[in-house]
């Protein structure tokens, strides 16, 4: 007669969760050398509407880039009443600068994204500096897109 061991859900998940945890979180000790790199994550997901038609730029022989802006909205209730009224809702719009460097995605974004398109963007945040026309150092925050999902039909919007 064979015996069957019943495994609980917690036991089934323990080992895979432990492996994932070890993969993303590494504890440094005094014995570890600086040559061992820790894993980290820089990911962003945005869902919103495009604020302007994309432009493609190429500077000083560097890789071309498609750039556009994306608006995301945040809404919250400000009133205390249980009955929802229009004046009880406050909305904040945040604008994001999106840059697309990946060759295939860059060209599709330039060709099909239009002002007002509803899209989902995945990528990473990049902080940089540049000199403006008056030789003043400025800071810029950009989302470097590596995936774009079109949620409105770009072909219908062209009409």
Residue pairs with C-beta under 8 A, 6 or more apart in sequence:
23 39
24 39
24 41
26 36
26 38
26 39
28 36
28 38
42 124
42 125
43 122
43 123
43 124
44 121
44 122
44 123
44 124
44 125
44 143
45 120
45 121
45 122
46 70
46 72
46 96
46 98
46 120
46 121
46 143
47 72
47 118
47 119
47 120
47 121
47 151
48 70
48 71
48 72
48 73
48 96
48 118
48 119
49 70
49 71
49 116
49 117
49 118
49 119
50 68
50 69
50 70
50 71
50 113
50 114
50 115
50 116
50 117
50 119
51 68
51 69
51 70
51 71
51 95
51 115
52 68
52 69
52 115
53 68
53 113
53 114
53 115
54 66
54 67
54 68
54 100
54 109
54 110
54 113
55 66
55 67
55 68
56 64
56 65
56 66
56 67
56 106
56 110
57 64
57 65
57 67
58 64
58 65
63 101
64 106
65 99
65 100
65 101
65 106
66 99
66 100
66 106
66 107
66 109
66 110
67 97
67 98
67 99
67 100
68 98
68 109
68 113
69 95
69 96
69 97
69 98
70 95
70 96
70 98
70 119
70 121
70 143
71 93
71 94
71 95
71 96
72 93
72 94
72 96
73 91
73 92
73 93
73 94
74 91
74 92
74 93
74 94
75 89
75 90
75 91
75 92
76 89
76 90
77 84
77 88
77 89
77 90
78 88
78 89
78 90
79 85
79 87
79 88
81 88
96 143
97 140
97 141
97 142
97 143
98 121
98 123
98 142
98 143
98 145
99 126
99 142
99 143
99 144
99 145
100 106
100 109
100 110
100 144
100 145
100 148
101 144
102 145
102 146
105 145
105 146
105 147
105 148
108 148
109 145
109 148
112 150
112 154
113 119
113 148
113 150
113 154
114 154
114 157
114 158
116 152
116 157
117 150
117 151
117 152
117 154
117 157
118 151
118 152
119 148
119 149
119 150
119 151
119 152
120 148
120 149
120 151
121 143
121 145
121 147
121 148
121 149
122 145
122 146
122 147
122 148
123 143
123 144
123 145
123 146
123 147
124 143
124 144
124 146
125 141
125 142
125 143
125 144
126 141
126 142
126 143
126 144
127 139
127 140
127 141
127 142
128 139
128 140
128 142
129 137
129 138
129 139
129 140
130 137
130 138
130 140
131 137
131 138
132 138
